């Protein structure tokens, strides 16, 4: 059992928890993830490690309430326990030798991007961070990105906070001004990453994406997280849980990934509604 040390609401749909998991905290690196179960009857869900403190033995997770399991998780409070908390899983983000990097994050994907920005700053790299959200009330981790970045650009789709537009607007402006980077790392919704990759491609700058498809066991055996990559004229299959979650953005078949990601959307919505109804009955 894994104790929830603290819980914080970052916006109406996103929550941060700090979990007591000393063995995970000791080994975790930016870009890796864990798989948890809320209770003994719960499903396994992957969540990227948003931060860790090896001395305290704690791990931060940040999650968006989108389905039944994240709804159940959000009903847990500080002092409660989780059934399972397994990790670190996946390959850490490769940051060695990078001196000037652009981090592009969208929505809750910013929780994954933040530890990467922090690690780059700690190794002395120049970090430009572009983070985007649908509206002001959904903005998260702005102060943390400010501290980890040499330059921070915040975008909102509706213009309710900072600049209006998507993350590709300032990215293209930087390229048009002659800005260059050792690498662009983008993390967020699939459609956002697809367009970021398209914006970066004409520059020839390496572009890394972090993939978070449907995942069950985290060991590559279930095949649920398989991705199609196009490399040297051939289509190859790799698995986000063991080969990733980071991939060369130029190789990813985003259209297939988006199609696969939508397969269980109706089922997830139905399960979420059932979970909400169950909690409402318990309260009443």
N, C-alpha and C positions, 0 to 999 in steps of 0.2 A: 504494500500500500504506500502511496506517495502523498505527502501532506501538502495542501495548498497553503502557502505562507501568506500570500496577499492577493487581493483582487482589486482591479481598477477598471472602471468604465472609461474608455477612451473617446467613444462617441456612441450614438444610440444603438449601433449594431456591432461594435467592435470592443472586445474586452481583453485586458492584459492580466495574466496570472503569473505568479512566481511559485514554482514547484520545488519542493525539497527532493532533490535527486542527485546526491553527491557523486555517484559513479558517472552519470551522464555529464554533469558539470565539469568533471575532471578532464574528460576527453573531447568535449564538443568544440567544433571549429565553425567559423562563419560559413553559411551555406548548407549546413547539415540539418537534419530534421529528426523528429521523434515520432513514434506511433503510440497512441494512448487508447485506453478504454476507461470510460467513466465508471462503470460498474461491471460486475461479473457477467451480466447478460448483454453488455453493450457491444457495439460494433467497433472495429479498429479504424481510427482515422489518423492520417499523417498531419503534423503541424511543424512548420519550420521553427528552429530554435532562434528566438529573437534576441537572446542574450544569456549570459551565464556568469556566475560568480563561483569559481572553483574553491575559494577560501570558505565561503558560506555554504557551499554545496547546493546551490540553487540554480534553477534554469527558468528563463522567462519564455512564455508562449503568448502570442497575440493571435486571436481568432475572431472571425466574423460569424455571426449567428445566421446561418443559412439553411441548416437542416436539423433533423431530430437530435443528433448527437451533440452538435454545438449548442442547441437549445438546452439539453440536459446538463452539459458542461457549464453553461452560464448560470444555472440554478445552484451550482456549488458555491460555497462561500469559504473565506479564509478559515482554516481550522478543519475543514472537511478533507477527505482523502479520495484519491483516484485509484482505481483498481490496478492499472498497468501504465507504465511510462518507460518505453523501450527506446534506447538510442545510445549514442548518436548514430544515425543511419545516413547513407548516401556519401558522396564525395565532397570534401570541403571545396569552397571556391578558390581557384588558383589565383593568388595575388602576388606571388614572388616576382620581383623585378619591375613591377608597375610603378611608374613615377607620376603619371598624370592620367586621371580616370574620370569619366563621366558616369554617374549613377542615375538611372532613370527609373523611378518607382511610381506605381499607380495604386491608389486605394490601400487595401490591407497588405498589398505586396510591399509597401514601404517598411513593414515590420521585418521583412526578410532582407531588404536592402540596407537597413540601418546598421546591423553588425558588420556588414561588408565595408560600409563607409567608415565606420569606427576603426576597423582593422587597417584600412588603407591610411587613415590619418595617423595612426600609431606608428606605421612604418615610414612616415615622412612623405607620403605621396600627396600631390595636389589634387584635391577632390572637388569636382563640380557636381552638385546634386540637383536634379530636377524632379519634383514630386507633384503628382496631380491627383485631384479629387473631384467628385461631381459637384460638391457645394461646400460652403464654409463649415457647416455643422458636421461634416465628415472628415475634416482635416485631422490628422493624427501625427504625433512625433515631430512637429515642426521645430521645437526648441532643441531636440536631440540632434536633428539633422544640421541645424545651425551650428551647433558645437563641433560637429564632426566634419564640416565642409568649409572649404575656402570660399565657395560661392554657392548660394542656395537660391533656387528659383521655385516658387510655389504657384501652381496653376489650379484654377477651378473651371469646370465646364460652363457654369452659369455666370461666372464673373462676380459671385457674391463675396469673394475674398482674393486679394492679390490680383494676379493677372488672369484674364479670361482666355480660355482656349485649352487645347490638349497639350500633352507634354512634347509633341513633335514640333510645336510652334517655336519655342525657344531653342530647341535642339537644332532645327534648321537655320535659325538666325545665327547661332554660334558657328555652324559650318560655313554659312555665307560670309561671315566676318573673317574667315580663314583660320578659325580655331581647330586644333587637332588634339587627339588624345592617344594614349597607348592602347586604350580599350574603352568600349562602352559596355556597361553592364546594366541590363534592364530586367525588372521584375514587376509583374502586375498581371492584369487580365490578358488573356491570349490575344485578343484583338489589338490591345495596346502594344504588346510586344511585337506583333506582326508588323505594325506600322512603324515602330521604332527601328526595327531591323531594315525595313525598306528605306527609311530616311538615312541610315548609316551606310548602307551598302555602296552608294556611289563614291564614298570617301575612301573605301578600302580599309577602314579601321576595324579591327577585330570586334565582334559584337557577341557578347555572351547573354544567354537567356536562362532563367530559372523556371523549370517546368514542374507543375504540380497536378498531374492527371489523377484519375481514379486509381487508388492504391489499396491493397488489402494486407499482404504479408510483409512487404518491405524487403524481401530477399530475392525478388526476381522470379519466384516460382509460380505466382498466380497469373502473371501476364497482363494484369489489368492496366498497368501503367506503361504499356508498350507505346513507342513512338516510331514514326517513320522518318528517317533522315535520308536526304539525297546527297550522296558523296561520290565524286568522280564518275558521275553519270549512272550510278547504281542506287537503288532504293534499299536501304538496310534497316533492320529493326533493332532498337535498343530499348532499355528499360530505365525509367526515370529513377527508380529506387536504388539501383546498383551502379548504373552507368552515369547517372546524374546526381542531383537534379539540374546541374548546369550543362548546357550544350552550346555548340556553335550555332548562333541564331540563323546564319545563312543556310544551314542544312535542314532545319526543321520544316516539316510539312504542317504548317499551322492550320490549314483548312481541315485536314483530317483530324488533328488534335481537337479543334473546336467542335467538330461533328461528334467525336467520341465523347467529349465532355458533356454534351447536351443529351446523351442517350437516356440518362436516368433522372433528368430534371423533374419530370412529372412525379416520378416515384418519390424523390427526395422532398418535393413540396407536400405530397400527401403525408409522408412520415412526419414532417415538421408540424403540420397542422394537427396530427394525432397527438404528438408530444405536447403541443401547446394546450390542447383540450384536456389532456390528462393532468397537467399542472394546474389548470384553472379549476378542475374538479377537486384536486387535493386542497387548494386554497379555500374553496367555498365549503 
